[in-house]
Amino acid sequence: MSLVLRLLCLLLLDTVLGSYSEDQCSWRGSGLSQEAGSVEQISMHCAEGSLEWLYPAGALRLSLFPRLPTGTPGSEKNPRRVTACIKSSSSFRGAQIYLERDGVLELLLSEADAALQPKVRCFSWLPREKVALFLQSTLHQDISRRIAAFRYELQGDWNSRFSWPSSNLSMEGTCRPCNNTEILMAVCTSDFVIRGNIRTVSNDMELQESIISVSATRIHRQKFALFQPVGKYGKSTGSIRTLLRCGVKAGPGSFLFTGWLHFGEAWLSCAPRYKDFRHIYEDARQAHENPCEVSLD
């Protein structure tokens, strides 16, 4: 097959794959199928997904309309605020991402920043506000190696106490200890609930994060296999992240770690000592105020 025919086949393939979203969660398309100067409109209707823009040209406008979960303890049918986070791929090239809020554009992620290392950017909006992500292609003589790709996650404010970590959002209250009600709700609604001991705590100064290495003695719940056995008869181990400014230190004792998944990584919400949690839970059960049943040792 001649080089010309191969190029024609690639162009035809990109035209066919120009824009698709089978599950309304993810989108993959090619700038080669767009008209010069055009803006392609895209809508997503999931709480998480991804976008991959091959050979960026022109612009994309991405609207997010999540089907947020309802019916769980502490949830609200109509959340007062929605938070979205995007994480760029390690090979993000060829575009810049703007936040469009009520018709005004604000640079969210530049091509230069994304090229250094994968970046997470977050933003929040109220239901009455009109927001979208606007991806503008950047000028390059050679677009053949340019792919602008990122993942996104959305969260309602029914659990605002445990909001995702981000320099773009307010950190007020992130490091304060959870009260009894928050601990009980965290155990019932978190992505993971792990009883275990702190092995080590390491600090990432560049990301301003602390990584807590945990040895699990009991896995009450985990959304994915965050904690896995080490060796044939070893205990399950895993790591949980929190903000460096929270000043987490390694120490003795058994804790109940709860938290949320954020782009495949575990983030800490509440971590009471296990003996304290037992007292809190037993008191709530006797008062018929526990929001869910938990199996105690």
Secondary structure as GFF3:
##gff-version 3
##sequence-region A 1 297
A	DSSP	alpha_helix	3	16	.	.	.	ID=ss1
A	DSSP	beta_strand	19	20	.	.	.	ID=ss2
A	DSSP	beta_strand	26	30	.	.	.	ID=ss3
A	DSSP	three_ten_helix	31	33	.	.	.	ID=ss4
A	DSSP	beta_strand	39	44	.	.	.	ID=ss5
A	DSSP	beta_strand	48	54	.	.	.	ID=ss6
A	DSSP	beta_strand	59	64	.	.	.	ID=ss7
A	DSSP	beta_strand	82	88	.	.	.	ID=ss8
A	DSSP	beta_strand	95	101	.	.	.	ID=ss9
A	DSSP	beta_strand	104	109	.	.	.	ID=ss10
A	DSSP	alpha_helix	111	116	.	.	.	ID=ss11
A	DSSP	beta_strand	120	125	.	.	.	ID=ss12
A	DSSP	beta_strand	131	137	.	.	.	ID=ss13
A	DSSP	beta_strand	147	156	.	.	.	ID=ss14
A	DSSP	three_ten_helix	157	162	.	.	.	ID=ss15
A	DSSP	alpha_helix	180	189	.	.	.	ID=ss16
A	DSSP	beta_strand	192	204	.	.	.	ID=ss17
A	DSSP	beta_strand	209	222	.	.	.	ID=ss18
A	DSSP	beta_strand	228	229	.	.	.	ID=ss19
A	DSSP	beta_strand	236	243	.	.	.	ID=ss20
A	DSSP	three_ten_helix	244	246	.	.	.	ID=ss21
A	DSSP	beta_strand	255	262	.	.	.	ID=ss22
A	DSSP	beta_strand	265	268	.	.	.	ID=ss23
A	DSSP	alpha_helix	274	286	.	.	.	ID=ss24
###
